[in-house]
Every structure is written in structure tokens, then in C-alpha cells.
Amino acid sequence: MSSPSTSVLKGKTVLPADKIQQIGLLYAVNDKYGGVMVDMKEPMDSHIYVPLLRASISQWRQQGKKGVWIKLPIQLANLVEPTVKEGFRYHHAESDYLMLVHWIPDSPDALPANASHIVGIGAFVMNNKREVLVVKEKHGYFEGKDVWKFPTGVVNQGEDICTAAIREVKEETGIDTEFMEILAFRQTHKQFLGKSDLFFVCMLRPLSFDITKQDSEIKAAQWIPIDEYVNQTYNREHKSFEYIARICSTKSQGSYGGFSAVRPSSGKQNYLYFNGQDFKP
Amino acid sequence: MSSPSTSVLKGKTVLPADKIQQIGLLYAVNDKYGGVMVDMKEPMDSHIYVPLLRASISQWRQQGKKGVWIKLPIQLANLVEPTVKEGFRYHHAESDYLMLVHWIPDSPDALPANASHIVGIGAFVMNNKREVLVVKEKHGYFEGKDVWKFPTGVVNQGEDICTAAIREVKEETGIDTEFMEILAFRQTHKQFLGKSDLFFVCMLRPLSFDITKQDSEIKAAQWIPIDEYVNQTYNREHKSFEYIARICSTKSQGSYGGFSAVRPSSGKQNYLYFNGQDFKP
């Protein structure tokens, strides 16, 4: 769809022929689940949009369509209120668009869920002197707390967990690493705006050793003996930190099996994580 | 905030005193990160809202506030376009509200990420005759494919992975279970509308054995020998399915260490998942 005129598809409909000519329909693409998706791209006045939407829904209902998706870029915020007034609800939003949905049949709404989890990583990086790479953060929860912590960060949409861990270590400390294993993960709820959170503790092998800390977020970064890290007061007072620290310590002694990352199909960008000591594909 | 009048806070401001009396400010709550959150609840005309929003932003700027969050329930869809016009972008949406954000300082936007991942589970349930609980689905990807698969489902926002696995098995087959371990997980991307997906393979122990299948989604449900499950043509042709099936088979012989679920603090609703064979807290 490249302009308001091409966005109007004068296709099959149950409306009288003269009405079709007057109104037209919104351009929609069928999805795999018996629904349709309208990807609005060009500016449109709501007085033109609303009759198009109504005629389109009438046709989709006749065709037995189920879910209707309307993607409105933020530039078309003028169409949000009219779409809601026609019975749509919000599904999800990103910075630059809002997705609205409407379930046509009388059956229960079978539309898929919105993303529910924020995913983060913590990186356990130890050199061959049994020193771990730790940072103190300038902002956020640990601001002002005198706690050495692993480099941490958010896994971006579309990013592999193992890749995100390498990226965060490099960004915060300048150290190059290789991904080894996921040692543990934690699920928490209502962390931010009601969303849930998955935090993966990743073990990485350092490939370089000279620290160049990131100035904007990191107050200090250095290698410290693993026992000094584990025995910090903060870790002793916070059970999930204590467990994670002790799991890392157990791993450092070679007696812990975490999950390795394997790509089952060479072509696809999917990683499967499993206990690679106990199962060799 | 319970009405338009109480939503107007005539607080500290740099505007002239007479102007404050005329305009007022939006009611906002400070967040932990130097920002403010406006939770709009009552209907408001955009001609009243826009001057309030402008005066509020002016004050927040003077106060050195950073991120501004405006939560608009879907009933207030009329305020979406005016908010966007004042420089806000979308952050995220749920069925019944849209969250907009604006970063006031000149520094780079440090607002937290939107949820990026949909989380799912697959349930490996084996009885003491080495039979696994499997289903055929009526709809979706496996519709029409003659494949026995584990019960699967989406982990809801706020729901623990181990709880979701028990719930899905009960819903689809009527079987009661106890959570044992996570055997593996898979991360995939662009599964739905560009979001990423984390799928956890959970081992559960059956506590009941008589199947009552759910009619709306499930075509068939039964116990079949584990080797019959593993050796299905579909699993042999799809590497990630093959690996998962073989991991489950390895586990069924007692020689595989998955991740157990432990609550580090008795009061908190957080689960830590780790190799419970190799690390005993």
C-alpha cells in the first residue's frame, strides 16, 4: 500500500456494486490463522477511513474472517480513536506503531498473546587466576551501593541470549569473550510496569584481559578474586544472589553442568540450550 | 486521580501564579528513576488536556525530570493523538491501555525496553510404563499434521514457568502433575509480529493417569510408548524436535541433569532454575 488511493482495494464484497465504487475497502493481507492484517502506511483523514473500515469489516464478516489486525504507525495517531470506536482493542505497541485487533466471530477471542517477558543476562567471566570480571554501576538499583556485580544487560528483541551476553561484557568492560554455558536463570514478576522478567546467568570465557570501562553507566570495572566476589555482604544478605554466586563458584571448580547453546539446524537462527555434558547430539 | 478536577495539581511551578490558577497541572507520581508517571483515569476533553500537559512538561523540565510516562486507558483514545503531537512516542500497550513516553533531557533516552519475548512451555510427562502423554492439536501449526506432540502452551504474564506447565497439562489432558525439571529451552525470533520466543521443555511427574481431553483445541490425547514418540518421522525431520525428544529419552533413563526450580526466599515469588544434581543450596 503506497498511497490512500492504492490502499483501497475494490475487491469482492457483498455490498451493492455502486456502493463499492463509492467506498472501496481497506487493503488487507490474509494471515495464517484465518484473519486479516491491514498495514496502514499513508496519512488518511478519519472521515475517509471510517467508512472504508466499516465496509471492510462487513466484507470480512461475510468471508468468515476471524481476527482483524490494524497496524497504525504513530504518524497516523489520528486514526486510533476512530478504530477504537469501531470496536477494536489494543494488542501491543512499539515506539513507532500501535497494533489494534478485533475478533469478528461470536466464538471466544483466540488472538495470540502480547509479549510478556523482558529478558536479561548476567555475565560470569573468570580468568585463569580465578579472578572474575565485575563492575559497579552509576545508575539504577545498584547506584550508591558498594557492590561488585557481574556485567548485566537487556537482551534485545531478535537477539540471542548468548550474543547479548558477549555484547554487554564488551560494552561495559571492553573485554572480548566466548559464550560457554547458561548456569542458571531466574524468573521474576511485576519487575517493570507489570511485565515478567527472565534473567540468565551466562558463563563466558575471556579472550582479552585489559579493561576499558564504559563511562556513561559504569563507575568501576576490575578483576577480583572469585571468593571476594562470592563473600560480599550483599550476596550473603540476598538469597538469589548468594545462590547464583555459589553456583558460579561450584562451576569454577569444574563440578557443575550448565546448559550449552547449540544450533540444531545450521541454516536457522534458533539456539537450543541443554546440558551438553549429559547429552551429546 | 478520581476526577478531572482532582487530577489537576496546583503544585510548584515556574509559570506566573495567575497562569497556574487558570491551567493547573496533570497529577503525576515520581518514579524511582528520576521520572514521572501520569495515570489518566477519567474522561477529559483534549482542549482541556493539552494546556495541562504543556504546563506540566514545562514544570517537569524545570524540576530536572527525565522520563515522562502517560498511561491512557482505551476509553481515553481521544487523547492519543494530542499526546503524540506534544512529542510523545508509544512505549507499549495492553488490551485496555496505551503507554506513551517522552524523554525530557538532551541526554540519550534511557527509558527501559518494552517486553520482547513470548514464553511458552512443552510438557514431558512419563508414567511408570515408560509411556509419555501426547496430544494432537485441532488448530494452528500442527493442524492436519499426523504428529503426536507434548502438551504446549503460553506462559502468562505474571505466571511461573513451572506453574504454567502444570496448568497446560491439566487443561489439555485432565492429568494432574508435579513439576520436576526444565530439560532444555529454545530461543527463536520473529515468531509472531517480530517478537522473540522462549520455549521451555519441562519434565513433570504424573499424579493421575485417566485422560480427559479438552475438546476445543485437542483432537486426541493419549499415553504412547516413549520410543514411539521419539521415532516419529516429524521428529527425525526436524532437528530441534529430534534433539528435544532424545534429551527426554536420555532423561527417562536417569542420565541427564536438567534445571530444578527453587525459591531462594520463601516470601518472594521468584524461582531460580539451576542444576539441582550438581548444586545443593
Chai-1 contact restraints between the chains, C-beta under 6 A:
chainA,res_idxA,chainB,res_idxB,connection_type,confidence,min_distance_angstrom,max_distance_angstrom,comment,restraint_id
A,I74,B,V84,contact,1.0,0.0,6.0,A-B,restraint_1
A,A77,B,V80,contact,1.0,0.0,6.0,A-B,restraint_2
A,A77,B,E81,contact,1.0,0.0,6.0,A-B,restraint_3
A,A77,B,V84,contact,1.0,0.0,6.0,A-B,restraint_4
A,N78,B,E81,contact,1.0,0.0,6.0,A-B,restraint_5
A,V80,B,A77,contact,1.0,0.0,6.0,A-B,restraint_6
A,V80,B,V80,contact,1.0,0.0,6.0,A-B,restraint_7
A,E81,B,A77,contact,1.0,0.0,6.0,A-B,restraint_8
A,E81,B,N78,contact,1.0,0.0,6.0,A-B,restraint_9
A,V84,B,I74,contact,1.0,0.0,6.0,A-B,restraint_10
A,V84,B,A77,contact,1.0,0.0,6.0,A-B,restraint_11
A,R89,B,S95,contact,1.0,0.0,6.0,A-B,restraint_12
A,Y90,B,A93,contact,1.0,0.0,6.0,A-B,restraint_13
A,Y90,B,S95,contact,1.0,0.0,6.0,A-B,restraint_14
A,Y90,B,L98,contact,1.0,0.0,6.0,A-B,restraint_15
A,H92,B,A93,contact,1.0,0.0,6.0,A-B,restraint_16
A,A93,B,Y90,contact,1.0,0.0,6.0,A-B,restraint_17
A,A93,B,H92,contact,1.0,0.0,6.0,A-B,restraint_18
A,A93,B,A93,contact,1.0,0.0,6.0,A-B,restraint_19
A,S95,B,R89,contact,1.0,0.0,6.0,A-B,restraint_20
A,S95,B,Y90,contact,1.0,0.0,6.0,A-B,restraint_21
A,L98,B,Y90,contact,1.0,0.0,6.0,A-B,restraint_22
A,P112,B,F192,contact,1.0,0.0,6.0,A-B,restraint_23
A,A113,B,V154,contact,1.0,0.0,6.0,A-B,restraint_24
A,A115,B,A115,contact,1.0,0.0,6.0,A-B,restraint_25
A,A115,B,S116,contact,1.0,0.0,6.0,A-B,restraint_26
A,A115,B,H117,contact,1.0,0.0,6.0,A-B,restraint_27
A,A115,B,I118,contact,1.0,0.0,6.0,A-B,restraint_28
A,A115,B,K195,contact,1.0,0.0,6.0,A-B,restraint_29
A,S116,B,A115,contact,1.0,0.0,6.0,A-B,restraint_30
A,S116,B,Q157,contact,1.0,0.0,6.0,A-B,restraint_31
A,H117,B,A115,contact,1.0,0.0,6.0,A-B,restraint_32
A,H117,B,H117,contact,1.0,0.0,6.0,A-B,restraint_33
A,H117,B,V119,contact,1.0,0.0,6.0,A-B,restraint_34
A,I118,B,A115,contact,1.0,0.0,6.0,A-B,restraint_35
A,V119,B,H117,contact,1.0,0.0,6.0,A-B,restraint_36
A,V154,B,A113,contact,1.0,0.0,6.0,A-B,restraint_37
A,Q157,B,S116,contact,1.0,0.0,6.0,A-B,restraint_38
A,Q157,B,S196,contact,1.0,0.0,6.0,A-B,restraint_39
A,G158,B,H189,contact,1.0,0.0,6.0,A-B,restraint_40
A,G158,B,S196,contact,1.0,0.0,6.0,A-B,restraint_41
A,I161,B,Q187,contact,1.0,0.0,6.0,A-B,restraint_42
A,A184,B,L272,contact,1.0,0.0,6.0,A-B,restraint_43
A,A184,B,F274,contact,1.0,0.0,6.0,A-B,restraint_44
A,F185,B,Y273,contact,1.0,0.0,6.0,A-B,restraint_45
A,R186,B,L272,contact,1.0,0.0,6.0,A-B,restraint_46
A,Q187,B,I161,contact,1.0,0.0,6.0,A-B,restraint_47
A,Q187,B,Y271,contact,1.0,0.0,6.0,A-B,restraint_48
A,T188,B,N270,contact,1.0,0.0,6.0,A-B,restraint_49
A,H189,B,G158,contact,1.0,0.0,6.0,A-B,restraint_50
A,H189,B,Q269,contact,1.0,0.0,6.0,A-B,restraint_51
A,F192,B,P112,contact,1.0,0.0,6.0,A-B,restraint_52
A,K195,B,A115,contact,1.0,0.0,6.0,A-B,restraint_53
A,S196,B,Q157,contact,1.0,0.0,6.0,A-B,restraint_54
A,S196,B,G158,contact,1.0,0.0,6.0,A-B,restraint_55
A,K239,B,P264,contact,1.0,0.0,6.0,A-B,restraint_56
A,K239,B,S265,contact,1.0,0.0,6.0,A-B,restraint_57
A,S240,B,P264,contact,1.0,0.0,6.0,A-B,restraint_58
A,S240,B,L272,contact,1.0,0.0,6.0,A-B,restraint_59
A,Y243,B,P264,contact,1.0,0.0,6.0,A-B,restraint_60
A,Y243,B,L272,contact,1.0,0.0,6.0,A-B,restraint_61
A,Y243,B,P281,contact,1.0,0.0,6.0,A-B,restraint_62
A,I247,B,F274,contact,1.0,0.0,6.0,A-B,restraint_63
A,I247,B,F279,contact,1.0,0.0,6.0,A-B,restraint_64
A,T250,B,F279,contact,1.0,0.0,6.0,A-B,restraint_65
A,Y256,B,D278,contact,1.0,0.0,6.0,A-B,restraint_66
A,Y256,B,F279,contact,1.0,0.0,6.0,A-B,restraint_67
A,G257,B,G257,contact,1.0,0.0,6.0,A-B,restraint_68
A,G257,B,N275,contact,1.0,0.0,6.0,A-B,restraint_69
A,G257,B,D278,contact,1.0,0.0,6.0,A-B,restraint_70
A,P264,B,K239,contact,1.0,0.0,6.0,A-B,restraint_71
A,P264,B,S240,contact,1.0,0.0,6.0,A-B,restraint_72
A,P264,B,Y243,contact,1.0,0.0,6.0,A-B,restraint_73
A,S265,B,K239,contact,1.0,0.0,6.0,A-B,restraint_74
A,Q269,B,H189,contact,1.0,0.0,6.0,A-B,restraint_75
A,N270,B,T188,contact,1.0,0.0,6.0,A-B,restraint_76
A,Y271,B,Q187,contact,1.0,0.0,6.0,A-B,restraint_77
A,L272,B,R186,contact,1.0,0.0,6.0,A-B,restraint_78
A,L272,B,S240,contact,1.0,0.0,6.0,A-B,restraint_79
A,L272,B,Y243,contact,1.0,0.0,6.0,A-B,restraint_80
A,Y273,B,F185,contact,1.0,0.0,6.0,A-B,restraint_81
A,F274,B,A184,contact,1.0,0.0,6.0,A-B,restraint_82
A,F274,B,I247,contact,1.0,0.0,6.0,A-B,restraint_83
A,N275,B,G257,contact,1.0,0.0,6.0,A-B,restraint_84
A,D278,B,Y256,contact,1.0,0.0,6.0,A-B,restraint_85
A,D278,B,G257,contact,1.0,0.0,6.0,A-B,restraint_86
A,F279,B,I247,contact,1.0,0.0,6.0,A-B,restraint_87
A,F279,B,T250,contact,1.0,0.0,6.0,A-B,restraint_88
A,F279,B,Y256,contact,1.0,0.0,6.0,A-B,restraint_89
A,P281,B,Y243,contact,1.0,0.0,6.0,A-B,restraint_90
